[in-house]
Amino acid sequence: MKNFTWGHGIILALASFIIFILSMLFLFPNGQKNSELVTDHYYEEELEYQSVIDAKKRGDTLEEKPVYSQDVSGIKISFPKSINNSNAKIKFVLNRSDDQNFDIKRAEQLDANQSFTIPSKVLKAGNYTLRLMWTKDRTDYRLDYDVIWK
């Protein structure tokens, strides 16, 4: 049997490095393969983003904010009963960061309890960003929530 020399060590180190690089290329080819843009119209919406910033500030300064809760029927969004939202126009976007095919975008009407429900049958397990937007008396509001549906 031959003795192990420094030449063998260099060859072994180079071979190990090449195997490591190849394994990174073939085992993890698409580390974030399902990561998608939040919107297809990014640049157009970016130009109008100041109105979104203003709506978020107004939403954050509300004393009573809409809240969401989860149960087997779905995600229920409830507006404060002390505020009259009868003339409000409400819409939401439920973005799924890993697959835009699971995104949900709708306009809603509040029921008698000042709430509405996103049914569980349209939801898939995973992480969502709930963007709740409403216009009341010609003033826009927006709140964003991180939602984990199980």
C-alpha positions in Angstrom: 0.0 0.0 0.0 1.3 3.4 -0.9 1.9 6.2 1.6 -0.5 9.1 1.7 1.5 12.2 0.4 0.6 15.9 0.1 -0.1 15.3 -3.6 -2.8 12.8 -2.7 -4.2 15.4 -0.3 -4.4 18.1 -3.0 -6.2 15.7 -5.4 -8.6 14.6 -2.6 -9.3 18.3 -1.7 -10.0 19.3 -5.3 -12.2 16.2 -5.9 -14.2 17.0 -2.7 -14.6 20.6 -3.8 -15.8 19.6 -7.3 -18.3 17.0 -5.8 -19.6 19.7 -3.4 -20.2 22.2 -6.2 -21.8 19.6 -8.5 -24.1 18.5 -5.7 -25.2 22.1 -5.1 -26.0 22.4 -8.8 -27.9 19.2 -9.1 -29.5 18.7 -5.7 -30.7 22.3 -5.3 -31.3 23.6 -8.8 -34.3 25.8 -8.0 -34.0 26.8 -4.3 -36.9 29.3 -4.6 -38.6 27.8 -7.6 -42.1 28.6 -6.4 -41.3 32.2 -5.4 -43.4 34.5 -7.6 -44.0 38.2 -7.9 -46.9 39.5 -5.9 -48.4 41.2 -9.0 -48.0 41.0 -12.7 -48.3 44.8 -13.1 -45.5 45.7 -10.7 -44.3 48.9 -12.4 -47.8 50.4 -13.0 -48.7 49.8 -9.4 -45.4 51.2 -8.1 -46.3 54.5 -9.7 -49.5 54.7 -7.7 -48.0 53.4 -4.5 -48.2 56.7 -2.6 -52.0 56.2 -2.3 -51.4 52.7 -0.8 -49.0 54.2 1.7 -51.5 56.8 2.7 -54.3 54.2 3.0 -52.0 52.0 5.2 -51.3 55.0 7.5 -55.0 55.8 7.9 -55.7 52.1 8.6 -52.9 52.0 11.2 -54.2 55.1 13.0 -57.7 53.7 13.5 -58.6 53.2 17.2 -60.7 50.1 16.4 -59.4 48.0 13.5 -61.0 45.1 11.6 -59.9 41.8 13.0 -59.8 38.3 11.5 -60.4 34.9 13.1 -60.2 31.4 11.8 -62.4 28.3 12.3 -63.5 25.3 10.2 -65.8 27.5 8.1 -63.0 29.8 6.9 -61.4 33.1 7.7 -63.9 35.6 9.2 -63.1 39.3 9.0 -65.1 41.5 11.4 -65.3 45.2 11.4 -65.9 47.2 14.6 -69.7 47.5 15.3 -69.2 51.0 16.7 -68.4 52.3 13.2 -71.1 52.5 10.6 -69.7 50.8 7.5 -73.0 50.5 5.7 -71.7 52.7 2.8 -68.2 51.2 2.7 -66.8 49.5 -0.3 -64.8 46.5 0.9 -62.4 44.3 -1.0 -59.6 42.0 -0.1 -56.7 40.1 -1.7 -55.4 36.9 -0.2 -52.0 36.4 -1.7 -50.2 33.1 -1.5 -46.4 33.8 -1.8 -45.5 30.4 -3.1 -48.2 29.9 -5.8 -50.3 32.7 -7.3 -52.8 30.1 -8.5 -54.1 30.1 -4.9 -54.6 33.9 -4.7 -58.1 35.1 -4.0 -59.3 38.6 -4.9 -62.9 39.7 -4.2 -65.2 42.6 -3.3 -67.4 41.9 -0.3 -70.5 43.1 1.4 -70.8 43.1 5.2 -73.5 41.1 6.8 -75.6 42.2 9.8 -72.8 41.5 12.1 -70.4 43.8 10.3 -68.4 40.8 9.0 -67.8 38.5 6.1 -66.2 35.1 5.7 -63.7 33.7 3.2 -64.9 30.1 2.9 -62.5 27.3 3.8 -63.2 25.4 0.5 -61.2 28.1 -1.4 -58.3 28.0 1.0 -55.3 25.6 0.8 -53.0 25.0 3.8 -50.1 27.5 3.9 -49.0 31.1 4.4 -51.1 34.0 3.0 -50.9 37.7 3.2 -54.4 39.2 3.6 -54.7 42.7 2.2 -57.9 44.3 3.4 -58.9 47.5 1.6 -62.0 49.6 2.1 -63.3 53.0 1.1 -65.6 54.8 3.5 -66.8 58.4 2.8 -64.3 58.7 -0.1 -61.4 57.8 2.1 -59.3 54.7 1.5 -58.0 52.4 4.2 -55.8 49.4 4.1 -54.6 46.8 6.6 -52.3 43.9 5.9 -52.3 40.7 7.9 -50.1 37.6 7.8 -52.4 34.5 7.9 -51.4 30.9 8.3 -54.2 28.6 7.2 -53.8 25.0 8.4 
